[in-house]
Amino acid sequence: MNNQKAKADAGKVRPTLVPTAAIWAIAKVRQYGVEIKYPETGIDGWKTIGKERLRDAMCRHMLKYIEEPEGFDDESGLPHLWHLLTNAAFLCELEDAEREQKANDR
């Protein structure tokens, strides 16, 4: 039964449609970054990197992934695809925040 009176969720985004493998991949790369590579910057350190550097990192991992789809990052030991996805997620977050800020400034 799909009763909108009981739970009005028609037209809302369905996060459960996101493949869980992508979520796990980002979580593992983030955990590596926070606990091992950049522990001094804390959980939100990625927000200070800058979009250009994030794009460069994403492109490096993309090129490595294209060259060797089963390849792993030398430093973390995690798949290049996971790092690519994580950098893309960071960029999505930063660009979304910028769009929101511009909308609020109007």
Backbone torsions as a table, in degrees:
resi	resn	phi	psi	omega
1	MET	NA	139.3	-177.9
2	ASN	-122.3	77.0	-173.2
3	ASN	-92.2	107.7	-179.9
4	GLN	-69.3	-20.9	177.1
5	LYS	-72.2	-34.2	-179.8
6	ALA	-75.3	-36.7	-178.6
7	LYS	-152.3	103.3	-176.9
8	ALA	-82.3	92.4	179.8
9	ASP	-128.3	11.6	178.9
10	ALA	-61.1	131.9	177.9
11	GLY	82.0	-2.3	179.5
12	LYS	-83.2	152.8	178.0
13	VAL	-63.0	140.9	-178.9
14	ARG	-110.5	89.0	-179.2
15	PRO	-58.5	-22.9	-179.8
16	THR	-68.6	-7.5	176.4
17	LEU	-79.7	-14.3	179.4
18	VAL	-72.8	128.0	178.6
19	PRO	-58.6	130.0	-177.6
20	THR	-64.6	-26.1	178.1
21	ALA	-60.9	-36.5	178.5
22	ALA	-67.1	-41.2	179.6
23	ILE	-64.9	-45.5	178.3
24	TRP	-61.6	-41.3	-179.3
25	ALA	-60.6	-48.4	179.3
26	ILE	-62.8	-42.5	-179.9
27	ALA	-60.4	-40.6	-179.1
28	LYS	-69.4	-40.0	177.0
29	VAL	-66.6	-42.0	178.5
30	ARG	-62.1	-42.7	-179.9
31	GLN	-63.0	-42.6	176.7
32	TYR	-58.8	-47.2	-178.1
33	GLY	-62.9	-45.6	-176.0
34	VAL	-71.8	-41.0	-173.7
35	GLU	-90.0	-30.0	-171.6
36	ILE	-116.5	-55.3	-172.1
37	LYS	-79.0	-43.8	-176.2
38	TYR	-129.2	53.2	-176.2
39	PRO	-63.5	-27.1	-177.4
40	GLU	-73.1	-18.5	-177.2
41	THR	-89.8	-13.5	178.9
42	GLY	78.0	-176.1	-174.4
43	ILE	-63.7	-35.7	-176.0
44	ASP	-99.6	14.7	-178.7
45	GLY	-57.7	-31.0	-179.0
46	TRP	-61.6	-23.6	-178.5
47	LYS	-69.1	-16.4	-177.8
48	THR	-99.0	-0.3	-175.1
49	ILE	-71.2	-39.7	-176.7
50	GLY	100.5	142.6	-174.7
51	LYS	-64.8	-37.0	-178.1
52	GLU	-62.9	-43.5	178.7
53	ARG	-67.2	-37.5	176.7
54	LEU	-65.0	-40.8	177.4
55	ARG	-62.9	-42.6	179.0
56	ASP	-61.9	-44.8	179.0
57	ALA	-62.7	-43.1	179.2
58	MET	-61.4	-43.9	-179.5
59	CYS	-65.7	-39.7	177.5
60	ARG	-59.8	-45.7	179.5
61	HIS	-67.9	-34.5	177.5
62	MET	-64.7	-44.4	179.3
63	LEU	-63.6	-41.9	176.7
64	LYS	-62.8	-40.8	178.9
65	TYR	-64.3	-42.4	178.9
66	ILE	-63.3	-43.1	179.7
67	GLU	-66.0	-37.1	-177.1
68	GLU	-147.2	87.4	-175.6
69	PRO	-54.8	-26.3	179.4
70	GLU	-96.4	10.9	-174.2
71	GLY	-76.4	157.2	-178.7
72	PHE	-121.7	146.9	175.2
73	ASP	-64.2	130.9	-177.7
74	ASP	-61.1	-38.1	-174.6
75	GLU	-76.8	-50.2	-174.9
76	SER	-89.8	-25.0	-174.8
77	GLY	79.0	7.1	180.0
78	LEU	-99.1	154.4	-178.0
79	PRO	-58.7	141.8	176.2
80	HIS	-57.0	-37.4	179.7
81	LEU	-58.3	-38.3	179.7
82	TRP	-65.7	-41.6	178.6
83	HIS	-66.6	-41.0	176.5
84	LEU	-57.2	-48.5	-179.3
85	LEU	-62.0	-40.7	-179.7
86	THR	-65.5	-44.7	178.0
87	ASN	-64.1	-38.5	176.6
88	ALA	-63.3	-39.9	178.6
89	ALA	-64.6	-41.2	176.7
90	PHE	-59.5	-45.7	-179.7
91	LEU	-64.3	-39.9	176.3
92	CYS	-58.2	-45.4	-178.1
93	GLU	-64.0	-46.6	-178.9
94	LEU	-65.7	-43.2	-178.4
95	GLU	-70.1	-33.8	175.8
96	ASP	-64.8	-41.8	178.7
97	ALA	-63.6	-39.2	177.9
98	GLU	-64.4	-43.8	178.5
99	ARG	-61.5	-41.9	179.4
100	GLU	-64.4	-41.8	179.7
101	GLN	-63.8	-43.1	178.4
102	LYS	-63.1	-39.2	178.6
103	ALA	-66.1	-37.8	179.5
104	ASN	-71.5	-28.6	-179.0
105	ASP	-74.9	-17.0	-178.0
106	ARG	-75.0	NA	NA
